[in-house]
Amino acid sequence: MNIIFLDFDGVMDTASYDMYLVKNGLPECDDKGRPIFDPKCIECLRQIIEGTNADVVVTSDWKYIDKYEGLLQMWKDRNMPGFLTDVTPNVNKHRGDEIDLWLKECKVYCNYVIIDDLDESNFNTQQLERLIVVNPFVGLDCQAAERAISILTQSL
């Protein structure tokens, strides 16, 4: 099973797209107050999912507000690619520990990639070769998507 551990702020919700929305007088948030994702990032995520048949597990702090059910509904409402399988457990603020616990509790082998704008100190040593840190101004771009596909397909 291929998994994308996905952050939202800085990965899907980018500073550059927020600036575009403001400049054009468009809302930055949906009707529930959640930031709108950058369409370029959505397309890059779609490429990863189509190229690897990966599911998404949310690592974003959004999970503290919306919980899985709310995020799943948002995913469907926004017609996002792929399937939002789960969120990482809320054990502490260290993303690496939460990812490790999720993997430990998963009943099947999971090949994974982590896409985040947080630096390496937020992850565990054994995760670093699977970590893609993106620039929060542009978020998930084509180069990062290609690296994610490479990680998920080379590890089969």
Residue pairs with C-beta under 8 A, 6 or more apart in sequence:
1 55
1 106
1 108
1 109
1 110
1 111
2 52
2 53
2 54
2 55
2 110
2 111
2 112
2 152
3 54
3 55
3 56
3 57
3 85
3 110
3 111
3 112
3 113
4 45
4 48
4 49
4 54
4 55
4 56
4 57
4 82
4 112
4 113
4 115
4 148
5 57
5 59
5 88
5 95
5 99
5 102
5 112
5 113
5 114
5 115
5 116
6 12
6 45
6 56
6 57
6 58
6 59
6 60
6 115
6 116
7 59
7 60
7 95
7 115
7 116
7 117
7 118
8 35
8 37
8 58
8 60
8 62
9 35
9 60
9 61
9 62
9 117
9 136
10 116
10 117
10 134
10 136
10 139
11 41
11 60
11 115
11 116
11 117
11 134
11 136
11 139
11 140
12 37
12 38
12 41
12 42
12 45
12 139
12 140
13 35
13 36
13 37
13 38
13 139
14 38
14 41
14 136
14 137
14 138
14 139
15 136
15 137
16 38
16 137
16 138
16 139
17 36
17 37
17 38
17 39
17 40
17 41
17 139
18 28
18 35
20 26
21 27
21 28
21 36
22 28
27 36
28 35
28 36
29 35
29 36
30 36
30 74
30 77
30 78
32 74
34 62
34 66
34 74
37 78
37 80
38 139
40 138
40 139
40 141
41 139
41 140
41 141
42 80
42 81
44 140
44 141
44 142
44 144
44 145
45 56
45 80
45 81
45 82
45 140
45 145
46 81
46 82
47 142
47 145
47 149
48 54
48 113
48 145
48 148
48 149
48 152
49 56
49 81
49 82
50 81
51 149
51 152
51 153
52 148
52 149
52 152
52 153
54 82
54 113
54 152
55 82
55 83
55 84
55 85
56 75
56 82
56 83
56 84
56 85
57 84
57 85
57 86
57 87
57 88
57 102
58 68
58 71
58 84
58 86
58 87
58 88
59 87
59 88
59 95
59 98
59 99
59 114
59 116
62 71
63 71
63 87
63 88
63 90
64 90
66 74
67 87
68 84
68 86
68 87
71 84
71 87
72 84
74 80
75 84
86 102
88 95
88 98
88 99
88 101
88 102
89 98
89 101
89 102
89 105
90 98
91 97
91 98
91 101
92 98
94 122
95 114
95 116
95 118
95 122
95 123
96 122
96 123
96 124
96 127
97 124
99 112
99 114
99 123
99 124
99 127
100 124
100 127
103 110
103 112
111 152
111 155
111 156
112 130
112 152
113 130
113 131
113 132
113 148
113 151
113 152
114 123
114 127
114 130
114 131
114 132
115 132
115 134
115 140
115 144
115 148
116 122
116 123
116 131
116 132
116 133
116 134
117 133
117 134
117 135
117 136
117 139
118 133
119 133
120 128
120 131
120 133
123 131
129 151
130 151
130 155
132 144
132 147
132 148
132 151
134 140
134 141
134 144
